[in-house]
Amino acid sequence: MPAKRQAYTLAEAALRLGRRPATLRQQIRNGKLIAYKFGRDWIVDDHEVERYALEHRRADRDTAHPSEQRTGVVIP
């Protein structure tokens, strides 16, 4: 039997991704996050949340200052 797919509201997806809902709305407008409008709410598929998380985890790591990559703290 195929795995059951889950969908999240924009607020739930933002919590899972550690982003603000406004940031995700901007990503939707820019085509970087796929979501569907259902009434007044944006709905994001669980596979899309996972894809976005992986893509942006790599992007965040690639753009982080070398001292932030290991400790998360900037050393002046």
C-alpha positions in Angstrom: 0.0 0.0 0.0 1.4 3.5 -0.9 2.5 5.7 2.0 0.0 8.2 3.1 1.0 11.8 2.1 0.6 14.6 4.5 0.0 18.3 3.9 0.7 21.3 6.1 -0.7 24.7 6.4 1.8 27.5 5.8 2.0 28.1 9.5 2.8 24.4 10.2 5.3 24.3 7.4 7.0 27.4 8.8 7.3 25.8 12.2 8.8 22.6 10.7 11.3 24.6 8.6 12.2 27.2 11.2 11.1 30.0 9.0 8.5 32.7 9.3 5.3 32.3 7.3 6.0 35.6 5.6 9.3 34.2 4.3 7.6 31.1 3.0 4.9 33.3 1.2 7.8 35.1 -0.5 9.4 31.8 -1.5 6.0 30.7 -3.0 5.8 34.0 -5.0 9.3 33.5 -6.2 8.6 29.9 -7.2 11.1 28.4 -4.7 8.4 26.6 -2.7 5.5 24.9 -4.3 2.2 25.3 -2.4 -1.5 25.3 -3.2 -4.2 27.8 -2.2 -7.1 26.2 -0.4 -9.6 28.9 0.5 -7.5 31.5 2.4 -4.8 29.1 3.4 -1.7 27.9 1.6 -1.1 24.1 1.7 2.3 22.6 1.4 2.9 18.9 0.7 5.2 17.0 3.1 7.5 16.1 0.2 7.9 19.7 -0.7 8.6 20.7 2.9 11.3 18.0 3.0 12.8 19.1 -0.4 12.8 22.7 0.7 14.5 21.8 4.0 17.3 19.9 2.3 17.9 22.5 -0.3 18.0 25.4 2.2 20.0 23.5 4.7 22.7 23.1 2.1 22.4 26.7 1.0 22.6 28.0 4.6 25.7 25.8 5.2 27.4 27.0 2.0 26.9 30.7 2.8 27.7 30.5 6.5 30.9 32.1 7.8 33.5 29.3 8.5 33.3 29.9 12.2 29.5 29.4 12.2 29.6 26.1 10.3 30.9 24.2 13.3 29.8 26.1 16.4 26.9 28.3 15.2 28.7 31.3 16.9 30.6 34.0 15.1 34.1 34.6 16.6 35.2 38.2 15.9 
